[in-house]
Amino acid sequence: MKAIEYLGRIGKLNEQINRKLRTAERWRDMAYKITADPGKQHFNPNRNTSEPYEKCIVKADELEREVTADIDRLADMKFETEAMICMLDDETAQDILRLRYVELFMWEDVIAVIDKSRSQVFRKHKKAVK
């Protein structure tokens, strides 16, 4: 695995977590919009007897459990990546990699925090990930 791919794992996992959270929220919204029909007394042995909203709640719960596990993995990845970044000799390069890949800053924000020119930041970044 290349250094840039290794560093990018955190961002990808973070995106997956956010996507799962949005999906779980949609399932919960659907569950609240579905109403039970207490007036139906007719019994059909071929019909699913669970309430329609149960499926939505179960799916939301499954996704939220997955998110919890993913968050644990994300914390481990951040710790591991932080340790790798600390092995660099150049403190500015460490800060650039930490801001960009651990804290997930946009490039403009990294440049503002580092307080160096755009080309200097990209040059240090390129050197650090080789």
PyMOL commands that set and color helices and strands:
alter all, ss='L'
color gray80, all
select helices_A, chain A and resi 3-33+52-85+91-102+107-114+118-129
alter helices_A, ss='H'
color red, helices_A
deselect
rebuild
show_as cartoon
